[in-house]
């Protein structure tokens, strides 16, 4: 577990009702901190009352103060972002923005309001507070590391953050929960998109963002080869569910999605080899730096373009207009605008998260493939 300050103080712990945040509260109390459990309740979720009841039960067991606040307004910002990205034909990553706007901002506001010294969460990451610098480090449990989703946090947001689970494995966390008799020790991790609650993604989209059918276009010939049911229902590289009849292409190979054009509401597809899906660089206009290498013009590091991806070698070029170009050591498949590129640098035995940015454009041979 990460080394915390020798001077104990008051800490606000964001508690969802899950095992991770519950163990965080226990660990910090056992280390001598005055702990306040803060549950952010989304009144629009069906599980809101059940989650609140569970958090209060856990706080009672741990004998810590429990506070509950509603955050429906903050969630609306994430929904607006979600809608805007889809309207532009991009694939959003709401979990990244949710951390920045919904989870961390209220934590900081509440921490300052009650005069607490720190706030803590159950994220699997390590934060190193050293000589006035606040560095985000990859967690011990690589299968649970969440630095990818924390890439948009500012240094200021991280300055008073504590991540006590950063040097624990998930199995160790559950074992601690069982040892101290927490009622959620075996509770499954949530797989839902945070602002949807128990609502299915398809149901949410159908209700709030009705599909706009349009043409499916052959990337090679420009011919219309079918009809799509709404751009937001497709992803780059997708093969199944296109419903393109046989005989419309030059071969019998399966079709796959190559790009989306929101302006014309067209879905572009191709057949055969997937070379068209590979690119060699990308652009980010607004990159959030958590830790910037000394060479501010260009440097080599690793990058992830999606959460579960193995880090890939890249060269980063910082452009005069403040944007960042990330050049891949090896061509990458199905890089998707709207997702985030997150940079990492390994120094010694630690891997630091340098920050991240939303992918604005994907390039191949200097030409923009899609935006």
N, C-alpha and C positions, 0 to 999 in steps of 0.2 A: 504494500500500500504506500502511496506517495507520502513523503514527509511533510507534515503540516507545521504551522508556526508553533514555536515553543511557548509563545504567549497565548494562553487560551482566551477565548472571547465568546461572543454571542453569534450564533450562526443560524440562518434561515435555510431549512431544507425543503426543497420542492418535493411534495409527496403525492404520488398519483394513485396509490393503492397497490402498486406493484411491489415485488420483492426487492428490487434493486434500491429504490429510494428508501424503503423501510430499513434495510440493512445500513444504508448510509446514516440515517438518523441514529441508529443504535451505536454504530462505530464512533461517531463524533461525540455522543453523550459519554460513552465509555472512556474517551480520551480527555474528558473534562470540560467540554464545551457546553454552554447553555444553548439548548436546541429548541427552535420554534419550528414546528411542522406547518408548512403552508400548502394547502390544497387549492389548486386553481380549478374551479368548477365551471364547466360549460353547460349552462342550464338547458340548452337545446338537445343535449345527448340523452338518450333513453337510460343510460347507465349512470347518470349523474348522481342520483340519490344513493344508489348502491355503493358507488365509489366513495362518496363522502362518508357514508356510514363506516366503511371499511377503514378509511384513513383515521377517523376518530377512534375506532377500536384499537388500532395499532398505536396511536399516540397515547391512549390511556394505558396500554400495556407497557409502553416505554417510559411512561410518566413524564411526558413532555407536553408543552403547550401546543394547541392545535388552532390554526386559523384557516378560514375558508373564504376565498374571494372568487367572484365571477369574472370570466375573461371572454365573454361573448363578443365584445367589440374588437378585441385583438384577433380573434378567430376570423372575423369578417375580412380583415386585411389579407389574411392568407387565402381566403376564398376569392377575393378580388384578383389577387395575383394569379391564382390558379386559372380563373376565367380568362384573364388577359393573355396569358401565355398560350392557352389553347386556341384563342381567337386568332393568334398570329401563326398558328400551325406548329407551335413548338410543343415539346414534352416537358412540363414543369416538374420540379422536385419540391413539393410543399414542405417536406420535413426540414429542409435547410432553412427556409424562411420562417417556419414555425419556431425553430430554436431561437432565431434572432429576435423575432417580434413578440411571440406569444409566451415562450418559456422564460427567456433570460431577461427581457425588459421588465416584466412585472416583478421578477425576483429582485432585480436591482432596485426598482422603485420601492418595494416593500422593505428591503434591507435598509435603505436610507431612511425610510419613514420611521422605523422603530429604533434606529441607531445601532443596528447590528454590525458586526465586523466583517462577516463573510456570508455568502450564500453557497449552498451545495446542491448537487443533483446526482442522480444515479447513472450518469453517462459513463461509459467505459472509455476513458481518456485520462491522460495525466497532465496536470498543469504545474509548471515549475515557476515559482515566484522567486527570482534571484536578482539582487542588486537593482531593483526597480524595473526589471524586465519580466514579462509574463509569457512564457513559451508553452505552446501546446504540443504534447508528445503522444505518440501512438501508444495505446494500452498494451498491457502484458498479454491479455487474451485477444489475439489477432482476429479470432472469429467473431468477436463482439465489439471490436474497436469502432468508435463512433466519431472519430475526428473528421471523417468525410462530411458528416451532417453538421459539424460545428464550424465549417470553413468560413462562414460569413460573420462570425462573431468578431467584434472589435477588440483591440487590446484593452480598452477601458472596460468592456463587459467582462473580460477574463481576469481583470486585475484583482477582484475579490472573490473569484470563483474557487471552489474546492471540488475535486473529483475523487473521493475516497476509494472508488472501485477500480481506479486505473491500473493498479498493480495486483489485482485479484482475478482469478478465473471465475467464470459464471458458476461452476460447480462449487467453488469455495463459498460464494455468496449464498447459494441455496443451503449449504451445510450450516453456515452461521445462522440463517433464518430458522432452520430446524432445531438447532441447539438451544436457541432462546425462545422457541415455541411461538413463532409468528404465525398467525392464521393464514397468511398468504405464501407460506414457504414453498408450496408446490403449484402456485398459481402460474398458468402459462403466460409467456410474454405476449403482449398485444401485437397483432399483425395488421391492425386497422390503420387507415390513414387518419391522423389525429382529429381533423375537423369533421370527419364523417361519422364518428362514433360507430354504432352498429350498422349504419346504412351502407349498403353495397355501392361500390363505385359506379356501376352501370346505372343503378336507380338514381343516384345523385346527379349524374350527368344528364340522364333523360329528363329529369324534372327541372333542372336549373339551366341547362345548356342544350336545348333541343338540337338534334342532329340536322345538318344541312347537306343533303345528298348532292353529289357532283360527279364529274367524270373521272374515270381511271384512264390514264394516258400512258401509252408505250413510250418509254424514255428514248428509244432508238428511232422510231418512225414518227412520233407525234400523233399517231392514230388513237382514237378513243376505243378502248378495248373492254370497257365495262362501266359500271356505276358503283360508287362507294356510298356508304350510309352515314358519312360524317367523318371529317379528317381526324377528329379527336379519338376515334376508335382504332386508329392504326399507328404502328411504330415502324421506324426505319429498320429494314431487314425482314419484316414480317412476311411469312409465306402462306400461312393458313387463313382461311376465311375471306379470301379476295373474291371468290365466286366469278372467276374469269373463265369463260367457256373455252373448250379446245378449238384449235384451228385458227385462233386469232394471231398467233405469233409465228415466227419463222421456224421454231423448233417445237418439240413436245415437252420441253423443260418447264418446270414449275415457275410461276411468276413470283416476284418478291418486291416489296416496297423499296424504292430508292430515295424518295423525298416527297415533301408535301409543299404545295404552293397555296398559301392562304388567300392571296390576292385573287386568284382565279378559282379557288376552291377545288383544285385538281390534285389527285393522288397519282404520282408517277411510279411506274413499275418497270421491271426488266426481266429477262429470261436468261438462263444459262449461267455462266460464271459470275461470281460475286465481286469481281474486281471493281465494279462501279461503286460498291459500298465502301471501298478503302480510301482513306485520305492520308495526307502527310502533315497537316498542321491545322491549327484552329486559332480563332481570335476571340479575345475578351476585352470589352471596352471598359468595364468597371471591375477591376480586380481588387479584392480585399486582402491586404497584406497583414498577416499576424507577425511574421518574422521574415525580414527581407535580407537576403545575402548581401555581403559587402559589395560585390560586383553588381551594381544596380542597372547595368546595361544589358548584360546577357550572362547566363550561367547554365550549368547542367544540373539536373536533379531527376526525381521520379514524379510521375503523375498518375492519378486515377481519374477516369472519365465516367465511372459509375461505381456505386458503392461496393459491390462484391468483386470488383476487378483486382487482379494482381497488379501492383504498381509497374508502370512502364517508363523506360528511360526517355527523357526529352531534353531539348535545349529551349530555354526560355529567353525570349528577346523582348526587352522593354522598349516600346516605341515612343517617339517624341510627343505624341498626343496623349500619353498616359495609358494607352491600351497595351495589352500583352499578347504576343504571338507565341504559341507553344508549338514547337517543331518536334515531330516524333522520330525517334531513332529507328523505329520500324513502323510501317504503315499500320493504321488502326482501322478496324471495321465498325461501321454503323455508329460513328460519333454523331450525337444528336443535339441540335440546337435547343437551348432551354435547360438542358442538364448542366451540371457543374463540373469543371475541371479543378482538381485539388492537387496542390504541389507538396512534395515531401523531400526532405533532405536528411540522410543518415550521417550522423557525426558520432564516432565511437560506437557505443552500444545503444544509442537512442536515435529514434527516427522522429524528426520534428515536422509538424504541419506548418508550412509556410503561409498558407492561406488558399483562397480559391476565388473563382469567378464564374459567372454564368456564360456558357458557350454561345457566342453571338453568330459566328459563321464558321463553316468547315471548308478547308481548302485542299486542293490537289494540284500540284504543279503550278502553284501561284494563282490558280483559278478558283473562284468560289463555287463550291458544289451546291450548298444550300445554306440559307439563313433562317 
